[in-house]
């Protein structure tokens, strides 16, 4: 299993770069960042600095979208970073959440998402592509390599991820939901003749090492509020009888509103409706042993990477314990048997 760290690009940017360096030192393979240009600093500028200050770590957005960024500019950014730093980028993409909603916009259609994935991937892999009636290519790009991983929750978005994604990003660590969603993605892949095993699966959720459960839950409750935005869209489209597991849909009944200016922040007052049970199910909290047990269960479901959000007050310690204890237990056969 690979491990990623998910960071917000809050100033000072030097601290974001420092956390990325720590992640590499502690054995993480990926660093992901939020991509909402109004709420936080511009991620791609910081990506360049992270790549310059690290040696191996792969960097990308979790997640970008086709609405706020021109697809060809996004592709050019990745191809440029790859030329500068040697194919160490990855693209997480979805229909759009905070980046579009903060301006009173809306997520894109799945048709638009599908088209954008194709354009971004072809151009960022140094290949020509047809777009808007023109054949486009980067004459300066050779040998660039980029995977595009699709973030999805609803049935049709999961189907799209299985049909066209190089990877699938599930932003929650609930075991029951993960089993259903991974199966849905793989079935969709098989139905279009793809090898289901060729699609990488990434589960992303807050990770907090500690023993004060009340404090940990309060530091990570924001995540249930964030996920609730996507679930609310699913319920609005499919009703309460959607094929999405009840564990995911029931808790939003108490949701009354959401302030995107508090998006992804510990202490978010618009996440008060999220019960402790949902925080525990969606996140990884507790001692290193607690994390290892849940990560092993996720790995057994077919998860290839766990990407841990660090939007809380225990960032460095969580990275340290993961590097010293958790990651070896999931990657070193000898340690795993201890």
Secondary structure, DSSP 4 states (H G I P E B T S, - for coil): -EEEEEE--PSPHHHHHHHHHHHHHTT--EEEE---TTTS--HHHHHHHHHHH-SS-EEEES-EESSSS-HHHHHHHHHHHHHHHTS-B-EEEES-SHHHHTTT--PPPHHHHHHHHHHHHHHHTT--EEETTEEE--TT--S----EEEE--SHHHHHHHHHH-SEEEE----HHHHHHHHHHHHHHHHHTT--GGGSEEEEEEEEEE-S-HHHHHHHHHHHHHHHHHHHHHHHHHH-TTSSS-HHHHGGGGG-----GGGTT-TT-GGGTT--HHHHHHHSEEESHHHHHHHHHHHHHTT--EEEEE--SS-HHHHHHHIIIIIHHHHH-HHHHT-
